[in-house]
């Protein structure tokens, strides 16, 4: 096993000097630094992040908490990994959303036990209370992505209300008065999207609640019932059933593009024309949305941009001699992406 002592002997330097250079401390000549780094590479030296952290040095690792592995977050993870790799930093990615609060809390504990230098947390609304408490008391910098709790000092938020208002205004201009939103049975992770959406539709007087004739599963939303589903196959079945009833809404809105694409397939198989007889709108900007026929109307969320900003903010906080004195926040905005699935309401 290649150790600091082996590198020190090969370079003729002290173990302390080698350790400080490998831990990115300043104050050493460029030639000395290059000699140590070159020798470490040639010998195949691999630092033990946990040992370094226990010794009081940076572990050169960060934890990344996400609640799904959808294409939107895949782009975000790529942005984080590229940024961290350029800095010689390792990323530990953990997926929550197990529908078991104790498991999600244990996931947070596991990341902290690895002595990570900081944490990136995507969509904290999807986490149970115990996990959120652990993050608030983590003792290392935590940057929240997309959504953030009120106490957060470091965050990159995505604001959706402007895009939602643009969609509702477009629906109204196209004559839609019966719009149904199909939400996930457990949609805590998307509360920052669907709650403003329902509020805007209510205010515009175009929200269509569950009709008993449809015979579809629902969840309570205040005093009313909203159509709900658990997975993409169920969406296809439900939309097929709805379209066979005959008197269905003029537009269906979905929390993600995969569900909207399933609805588009159901409409095709039921010989319902989109958008002439039914408008369909997705959310999240799936790569396949633009390839659908017709192209899907959806929302673009700058998740990769938010992730890169968050990774940069985290490294800034980790490298600061003292905790950042003030809150550091960025806000990015979702955008409505026009496609061919939103048209004038049928009469």
Residue pairs with C-beta under 8 A, 6 or more apart in sequence:
2 40
2 43
2 44
2 45
2 46
4 15
4 18
4 19
4 22
5 15
6 43
6 45
7 18
7 22
7 36
7 39
7 40
7 43
7 45
8 14
8 15
8 17
8 18
10 39
10 43
11 18
11 35
11 36
11 39
13 32
13 36
17 28
17 32
17 36
18 36
19 57
20 28
21 28
21 32
21 33
21 36
21 37
22 36
22 37
22 40
22 45
22 47
23 52
23 57
23 58
23 60
24 58
24 60
24 88
39 45
47 60
49 59
49 60
49 61
49 90
49 114
49 115
50 59
50 114
50 115
52 58
52 59
52 60
53 59
53 114
53 115
53 117
54 115
58 117
58 318
59 114
59 115
59 116
59 117
60 87
60 88
60 89
60 90
60 117
61 89
61 90
61 91
61 92
61 114
61 115
61 116
61 117
62 84
62 89
62 90
62 91
62 92
62 116
62 117
62 118
62 119
62 120
62 311
62 314
62 318
63 91
63 92
63 94
63 111
63 112
63 114
63 116
63 118
63 119
63 120
64 77
64 80
64 91
64 92
64 93
64 94
64 119
64 120
64 122
65 94
65 96
65 107
65 108
65 111
65 119
65 120
65 121
65 122
65 127
66 73
66 76
66 77
66 93
66 94
66 95
66 96
66 122
66 123
67 95
67 96
67 97
67 122
67 123
67 126
67 127
67 189
68 95
68 97
68 189
69 95
70 256
70 258
70 284
71 284
71 286
71 287
72 284
72 285
72 286
72 301
72 303
73 122
73 303
75 303
75 304
75 307
76 122
76 145
76 303
76 304
76 306
76 307
77 93
77 307
78 304
79 304
79 305
79 307
79 308
79 311
80 91
80 120
80 307
80 308
80 310
80 311
81 91
83 308
83 311
83 312
83 315
84 90
84 91
84 311
87 315
89 117
89 315
92 111
92 114
92 116
94 107
94 108
94 110
94 111
95 107
96 104
96 107
96 108
96 126
96 127
96 131
97 104
97 126
97 189
98 104
98 107
99 186
101 128
101 129
101 130
101 131
102 130
104 127
104 128
104 130
104 131
105 128
105 130
105 131
105 134
107 131
108 127
108 131
108 134
108 135
109 134
111 119
112 134
112 138
112 139
112 140
116 140
117 140
117 141
117 318
118 140
118 141
118 142
118 143
118 314
118 315
118 317
118 318
119 135
119 138
119 140
119 141
119 142
119 143
119 314
120 142
120 143
120 145
120 307
120 310
120 311
120 314
121 127
121 135
121 142
121 143
121 144
121 145
122 145
122 146
122 307
123 145
123 146
123 147
123 189
124 132
124 135
124 144
124 147
124 148
124 149
125 147
125 188
125 189
125 191
125 192
126 188
126 189
127 135
132 149
135 142
136 142
136 149
136 151
140 318
141 154
141 314
141 317
141 318
141 323
142 152
142 154
143 154
143 155
143 156
143 310
143 311
143 313
143 314
143 317
144 152
144 154
144 155
144 156
144 157
144 310
145 155
145 156
145 303
145 306
145 307
145 310
146 156
146 157
146 158
146 192
146 301
146 303
146 306
147 157
147 158
147 192
148 155
148 157
148 329
152 327
152 329
153 324
153 327
153 328
154 313
154 314
154 317
154 324
154 327
154 328
154 329
155 327
155 328
155 329
155 330
156 306
156 307
156 309
156 310
156 313
156 329
156 330
156 331
156 332
157 306
157 329
157 330
157 331
157 332
158 301
158 302
158 303
158 306
158 331
158 332
158 333
158 334
159 331
159 332
159 333
159 334
160 192
160 193
160 196
160 299
160 301
160 333
160 334
161 196
162 333
162 334
163 299
163 333
163 334
163 335
163 336
164 193
164 196
164 197
164 200
165 200
166 336
167 281
167 299
167 336
168 200
168 201
168 204
168 206
170 336
170 342
171 179
171 204
171 206
171 251
171 279
171 342
172 204
172 206
174 279
174 342
174 343
174 344
174 345
175 250
175 344
175 345
175 347
176 206
176 250
176 251
176 279
176 345
177 205
177 206
177 250
177 345
178 206
178 208
178 249
178 250
178 251
178 345
179 201
179 206
179 207
179 208
179 249
179 250
179 251
179 252
179 253
180 207
180 208
180 209
180 227
180 249
180 251
180 252
180 253
181 194
181 197
181 198
181 201
181 207
181 226
181 227
181 252
181 253
181 254
182 226
182 227
182 228
182 229
182 235
182 238
182 252
182 253
182 254
182 255
182 259
182 263
183 190
183 194
183 219
183 221
183 226
183 227
183 228
183 229
183 255
184 190
184 228
184 229
184 230
184 255
185 217
185 219
185 228
185 229
185 230
187 194
187 255
190 255
193 255
193 283
194 255
197 253
198 207
198 221
198 226
201 207
208 249
209 224
209 225
209 226
210 216
210 218
210 224
210 225
210 226
210 227
211 247
213 245
213 247
214 227
214 241
214 242
214 245
214 248
215 241
216 227
216 238
216 241
216 242
217 227
217 228
217 229
217 238
218 225
218 226
218 227
218 228
219 225
219 226
219 228
220 226
227 238
229 235
229 238
229 259
232 258
232 259
232 262
233 262
235 254
235 259
235 262
235 263
235 266
236 262
236 263
236 265
236 266
237 266
239 252
239 262
239 263
239 266
239 267
240 266
240 269
240 270
242 248
243 266
243 267
243 270
243 272
243 278
244 270
248 278
249 278
250 278
250 279
250 345
250 346
251 278
251 279
251 280
251 281
251 342
251 345
252 260
252 263
252 278
252 279
252 280
252 281
253 281
253 283
254 260
254 263
254 280
254 281
254 282
254 283
255 283
256 282
256 283
256 284
256 286
257 282
257 283
257 284
257 285
257 286
257 288
257 289
257 296
257 298
258 282
258 286
259 282
260 280
260 281
260 282
260 283
260 289
260 296
260 298
260 341
261 282
261 286
261 288
261 289
261 292
261 296
263 280
264 274
264 280
264 292
264 296
264 341
267 273
267 274
267 277
267 278
267 280
268 274
272 278
274 280
274 294
274 340
274 341
274 343
275 294
275 340
275 341
275 342
275 343
275 344
276 343
276 346
277 346
278 346
279 297
279 341
279 342
279 343
279 345
280 296
280 297
280 341
280 342
281 296
281 297
281 298
281 341
281 342
282 289
282 296
282 297
282 298
282 299
283 298
283 299
283 301
284 298
284 299
284 301
285 298
285 299
285 300
285 301
285 337
286 296
286 298
289 295
289 296
289 298
289 337
289 339
290 296
290 339
292 339
292 341
293 340
294 339
294 340
294 341
295 339
295 340
295 341
296 339
296 340
296 341
297 336
297 337
297 338
297 339
297 340
297 341
297 342
298 337
298 339
299 334
299 335
299 336
299 337
300 334
300 335
300 337
301 334
302 332
302 333
302 334
305 332
306 330
306 332
309 330
309 332
313 328
313 330
316 324
316 328
317 323
317 324
317 328
